[in-house]
Every structure is written in C-alpha cells, then in structure tokens.
Amino acid sequence: MKIPALSYILASVAAVAICSTACRKQTPVQEIPADDVVVAVGDSMLTRTEVLCRIPSGMAPVDSAELFNSIVDGWVERHLLADIVRDDSDEMARIDRMTEQYRRRLMVASYRRSLRASHRWSVPDDSIRAYFRDNSASLILERPVLKGLYVKVPSDAARLADIRRWMMTATPDAIDNLERYGLADAIEYSFFEDKWTDWNLIARQIPYRFDNPDSFVATRQNFETAYGGMTYLLHISSFLPSGEVMPYEVAAPIIAGRLELESGQSYERQLIAGLYAKARKEGRLRDYREGYDAHRPSSRK
C-alpha cells in the first residue's frame, strides 16, 4: 500500500509539535480524529501523528515520504499476520508462553545486572597473591610482554639523530638526555622500563605489520620505521614470550577480576537460597519434587 501524495506528508509537519505526547501516551480510539487516521485493520488504527513521530527531523521530502510509506506498510503487514496467528489457538498459546518466558528472563537479567552494579567487592592483596601462588601454572601469557621505551617524532625533527642514539643505548644517562632534550619534538613517548607491558599496547601505536610478535621481540632490541612523515622508534630492554607464566604484576588485575566474579556469584547464590527459604516459610513456594534435593538452591558453597 502506498500513500500517493507527497504533499499529504508535507502538510502533516505541523503534527510533529504534538509528537512527543502522542508517542508517549496511547490515545483512546474514540478520541482519534477521523482525519488523523492513515490506515485501519479491524479495530486497530494507525494515525498520521504516530507515523510522523518515527520520522527523524531534517530528512529530505522524498526520503520522508518513502519512510512514511514503509512504516505504514510494516504496520499493516504485522496486523494482518497477527490476525492469522490469532486464529491458530495452538500457535497463540505457544507465543504467549515464549513471551512470558522472555519477559521473565529480561526481568531476572535486569535485576542481576543492577545487583552486580550495586555491589563492588574489594579483593585483598593477600588473596590475590595466594591465588597467584596456587594457580600460577594456569596463568600463561597469550602474547609477549616487554619492558623498554617507545617514541614517535616527526621525521624532520631537529634532534632525530640524537633521539635515535639515546633510544638505542637506553642507558640511564641516555634516557635522561632523551627526556630532557629529545621530547620537545616528540608526539608520543612511553617509558615502560620499570613495568611489564602487553605487546599489543605498544604494537598498536606503530604503523607496521608485526607478523610474529614472539620472533620479533626475540630478535629485535631496537626497531625503527617511518610512515606519513613520522618516525617510530622502539627499544626493548627485556621480554617474556607467549607461553611463559605471567609476571605477578600482569596477572594481578586478571586474578582480581576472577575473584570479584566469584564473590559476586557466591553472593548471588546465597541471595537466591535466602529467597527460596523465605518463600517456603511464608507458604508462597510449595515444592513437590521428591528425591531431587541436590538440585535445589542452597546456601552451601
């Protein structure tokens, strides 16, 4: 079905002023002005105001007309198909069950998200260290970590030669000179000599295709490349390849995340067990399963 006249839509622009109210509140059928009805299927009506509420402002007239017709056609198709489904009682019962199940899942998922957002568990350092001590064999690097220096400077920087020399040696005096005199021209600079850093954090800053990170860090102490008028220099003072046990400082935030998740799950299990107990005590929950106690929520960890 097509609404033939473009002027019909353009003449309706005035209705946009009441769009927000119309979209928020359903108008009773008996209060719908006859000249506002665009199409009707049975007792259901779609108004021009409701359609215009869904058309973004600022669209070209031709595009607005096309979207207007698309919205109307979609509404008609949904209602015609719904009429067919309503005549099939078995299908309607199945849809009603699916709708109710989906609604309940949404409610539960929303509550659990709000529950987790409102409870932040602080994990003590000694718990993190104990976990690392007992589970370090499972904390394996998936890519290299390294220590070193990275700098990005314009390729025409006045002191590029000095910067290159200081980066290659990376002695305490060289780093001091680099930071004192070389960084005036630098666009980016990272000092990570004192902490293990994920390879990806460094590699993503350099416009170069690193095919094999492990091979690269093992064979290149110094690296330089140029692109787009910029020169990129990397010095690797030490590294650990993928497959090695994570250093504690790399593993610590991962462990903290795991322990926080476990604490949240434990809290949720206890909460659900408490809700079961309260509902049983009040007589709202009557469970007739025999011999399946092991499957019921309990406060046991």
N, C-alpha and C positions, 0 to 999 in steps of 0.2 A: 504494500500500500504506500502511496506517495502523496505528500501534501503538495499540491500543484503550484501554488503561487508563492514566490519568494517574498512578495510584499506582505503576505499574510504573516510571515515570521517577523519581518522588519517592523510591522505595525504593532507587534506584541512586545517590543522592547520596554514599553512603559511598565509591563508586568514585572520586570526584574526588580523594581523597587520593593515589591512585597514578597520577593522570592524567599528570603531567609525565613520569614514567618511561615510561609506556606510549606517549605521543606521540613520545618521542624514539627509542624502540627498538622494532623490529618483533618481536612475539612469534611464535616458530615455531608453525605450525599445530597440531602435536601437543601443544603446551603450553597451548593455549587452553582454558579451562574451558568445558564444554558449556553451562552456564547463563549464560555471558557473551556467547554468540553471539546477535546480533539478527537477522541475515539472512545468507544464503549464496547465491552464484551460482557453480555449478560447484565448483571447488576454492577459490574466494575467499570469505573470511568477514569480516563486519563485526561488531566487538564493541561491546557497550554502553559499555565503558570508552573506546574510541576515539571514539565519538559524544559522550560527555559531555565529553571533552577540548576539544571545539569549541564547547561551550555556555558563554557568559560567566556568571560567578557573579553572583548578585543578581537574576536575571531572575524575573519572576512565574511561578508554576507553569504557568499556561495558556500563556504565551509559550514557556516551556521545552519544553512538550510539542509545540507547533507547530514549533519549530525542530528538535527531535529527529526528528520525522517527516519534515521537509524534508530533513535531512541523510541520513537512511536512504533516502528515495526517490531523491535525487540519486545516491547511491552505486549503487543498483540500476540506474538508468537508464544510467549510464556503463558499467557492466559488461555490460549486455545489448547496448548499442550496440557496445561494443568486440568482443563475440563476433561480431557481424555483420561488422565490418570485418576481423577476423582470418580470416574465411572467404574474403575477397577478397584474393588474393595481390598483385595489382597495386596495389590501394589501400594495402595494408600496406607495400609497397616504397616507394611514394610518401611515405607518412607517415614511414617510417624515414629517408628522405633529408632530408625537411624538418626532422625532429627533430635530425638530426646537423648540418645546416647552421645551424639556430638555436642549437644548443649551441656551435658554433664561433664564431658571431658574438658570443654572450654572453661567451665566454672572451676573445676579442680586444678587445671593447669594455671589459671589466673591466680588462684589462691596460693598455690605453691610458689609462684614467682614472687608474689608480694611477701610471702613468708620469708623466703630466702633473702629478699632485698632488705627486709627489716631486721634481720639477724646477721651480724657480721662477727665471725669467730676469729679471734686473735690467737695465732698459733705461737706458743713459746719457742724461743730459740733452742732450748734443750730438747724439745720434742722433734724439731727439725733435724738437729744433729744426731739424735738417736735413730731416727728413721734413715738418715744417710748412712750411718754406721751399719745398720742391719740390712739395708737394701741397696747398697751402692752397686752391687753386681748387676742390678736391673736398670741402673741409671746410666745409659750408654749414649754417647754423642752420636747424633744423626748426621752431623756435618762438623767441619773443623771449628775450633775456637783458637784465637790468636791474641797476642799482645804486640803492640807496636805503635806506629804513627801513620797518619794519613793527612794529606794536604791537597787542596785544589787551588791553583793560581792561574791567572791569565798567562798565556804562552809568551806574551811580550813583557812580562813583569821585569822590572829593572834588576832585581836580585835573584832571578831564577837560577842562575848558576850556583850562587851561594846556597839557596834553598835546597837545590839538588844535592850538594855536597853535605850539608848538615843532615839531611834526611838519610843519606846513605851510611854515614858513620853512626849517627844517633847516640853519640856519647853524651854524658850529662852536659858537658860544655857546648856540644853541638846543638842539643835541644834548647839550652839556654839562649844561644845565639839565634836559633830559629824563632823562638817565641819573642825575643826582644827586638829583632830586626826584620825577620822574614815575614811575619804575619801581617804587616801593614798592607801587603799586596794580596794576602790570601782571601779566597772566597769561602772556603771551608777548611776546618782544621779539627782533627780528632787526636787526642793523646790518650792511648789506652795501654801504655807500658806497664801500668800497675794493676790491670784487671783483665781477666779473660773475657773476650768479646766474640759474640757469634759472627761467624764468617759472613752471613747474609747481611748483617748490619753494615759491614764495610763494603762488600761487593756491590750492593745495590746503589752505592753512590758513584761507582766508577763505570763509565760507558764502555765496557769491554766484555766480550763473551768469555767467561771462565768455564771451559768445558768440564774440567775435573778439578774441583777445589782442593782435594787431598793432594793430588800431584802438584798443583800449583804452589801450595804453601810449603811443600816439602822441598821444592827446587828453586824457589824464588825468595831471597831475603829482601831484595829491592825490586820494585816494579815501577815503570813509568809508561804512561800513554797520553796521547793528546787527541782532543776532539772538540770541534766547534770553537776554536780559539782558546781553549782551556787545557792546562796540563795537570795531570793527576799523578801524584806520587804516593807510593805505599812502602813502608818499611816494616818488615815482620821480624821481631826480635825473638819470638818463641811461639810454638803452636802445639796443639794436640789434635791428632787426626780423628776422623769419624771412626767409631768402633771402640774408642777408649772410654773408660769410666769418666763421667763428668766431674770436673773440679767442684768442690763444695759450693763455691760462690755461684756457679752456673746452676747447680742442682737445687739450691736453697729455695728460690721462688717457685720452682716446679713442685717441690715437696710441700711447701706451704699451701699451694693450691689444692694438692691432693688431700692434705689433712683438713683443710677448710671444708672441702666437699664431703669428706667422711663425717665430719662433725655435723654438718647440715643434714645429711641423710640419717644419722643417728637421732638427731633431734626430731626429725620428721616422723621416724618410726615410733618414737616414744609418744609423740603427739597423737598419731593415729591410734596407737594402742590405748591411750587415755580416752580418746573419743569413743572407742568400742566399749571400754569398761563403763563409762558414764551412761552410754545409751542402753547397755544391758541393765544397769542398776535402775534406770528410770523406766524400764519396760518398753522403750521405743525400739530396741533391737531384740528380735527373737530369732535365734539361730538354731535350726533344727538339724544341722549336719551332725551325724554320728560317726565317730571314728576318724574324723579329719581335723582334730585339734591342732595338729602340727602345721596346718595351713592357715590358721587364724593369726592375725596380727597380735603380737605380744610385746611386752616391754623388755623382753630378753634381747640382748645384743647378739 
